[in-house]
Amino acid sequence: MSLFVLALEVEVYKDDTTELELLMDNRLRTNDRVLSIQQSLFKHYNTPEHLREGTWRRAKESLNSRVRRLRETALDRRQLTQERLLHSGNARTATGSKPLITLMTNE
């Protein structure tokens, strides 16, 4: 079920990938697409009425988990890039000059 919903989400949002960065409950602008994913899930798996709430809750957890993973990956990449800049000697202070430690060691 999770793989189906994850694949469907990518297909539904292929023309507006910025929404993929938001948690499911925060997608107010594209609520119609969220409802479409929900209805497709229920129809594809022929989900009985009394199981729909729990099924959708688990599906949302899968979708939100991917959002969190993507955010963590993006944050890790930014931190790694900053660390590489610091270690390469290309780091600059807020004023645009090289840090004092770098200047002293390069003289």
C-alpha positions in Angstrom: 0.0 0.0 0.0 2.8 2.5 0.9 4.6 2.0 -2.3 1.4 2.5 -4.3 0.7 5.8 -2.5 4.3 7.0 -2.8 4.3 6.3 -6.5 0.9 7.9 -7.0 1.9 11.0 -5.2 4.9 11.5 -7.5 2.7 11.1 -10.5 0.0 13.4 -9.3 2.5 16.2 -8.4 4.8 15.8 -11.3 3.9 19.3 -12.6 4.2 21.0 -9.1 7.0 19.3 -7.3 7.3 22.1 -4.7 4.2 20.7 -2.9 6.1 17.4 -2.3 8.2 19.3 0.2 5.1 19.9 2.4 3.5 17.5 4.9 0.2 16.2 3.7 -1.9 18.2 6.1 -0.2 21.4 5.0 -1.0 21.1 1.3 -4.0 23.4 1.4 -3.4 24.8 -2.1 -3.6 21.4 -3.6 -6.1 19.7 -1.3 -8.0 18.4 -4.3 -4.9 16.4 -5.3 -4.6 15.0 -1.8 -8.3 13.9 -1.9 -7.6 12.3 -5.3 -4.8 10.3 -3.9 -7.0 9.2 -1.0 -9.9 8.2 -3.2 -7.5 6.3 -5.6 -6.1 4.4 -2.7 -9.5 3.4 -1.4 -10.7 2.4 -4.9 -7.5 0.5 -5.9 -7.5 -1.6 -2.7 -11.3 -1.8 -2.5 -11.1 -0.5 1.1 -14.2 -1.0 3.2 -15.7 2.1 4.8 -14.9 1.1 8.3 -11.2 0.7 7.5 -10.7 3.9 5.5 -9.7 6.2 8.4 -6.9 3.9 9.6 -5.8 3.1 6.0 -5.5 6.8 5.2 -3.6 7.5 8.4 -1.0 4.9 7.5 -0.7 6.2 4.0 -0.2 9.8 5.3 2.5 8.5 7.6 4.3 7.0 4.7 4.0 10.2 2.6 5.0 12.4 5.5 8.0 10.2 6.3 9.3 10.7 2.8 9.0 14.5 3.3 11.0 14.4 6.5 13.6 12.2 4.9 14.0 14.6 2.0 14.3 17.5 4.4 17.0 15.8 6.4 18.9 14.9 3.3 18.8 18.5 2.1 20.0 19.7 5.4 22.8 17.2 5.5 23.9 18.3 2.0 24.0 22.0 3.0 26.0 21.2 6.2 28.4 19.1 4.2 28.9 21.8 1.6 29.6 24.4 4.4 32.1 22.1 6.0 33.9 21.5 2.7 34.1 25.2 2.1 35.6 25.7 5.6 38.2 23.0 5.1 39.1 24.1 1.6 40.2 27.6 2.7 37.5 29.2 0.5 35.5 30.2 3.5 34.8 33.8 4.0 33.6 35.8 7.0 30.4 37.8 7.0 32.4 40.8 5.7 33.7 38.9 2.8 37.3 38.6 3.9 39.1 35.4 4.7 39.1 34.4 8.4 42.0 35.6 10.5 43.2 32.1 11.1 43.5 31.4 7.4 45.4 34.6 6.8 47.9 33.9 9.6 48.6 30.4 8.4 49.0 31.4 4.8 51.6 34.1 5.4 
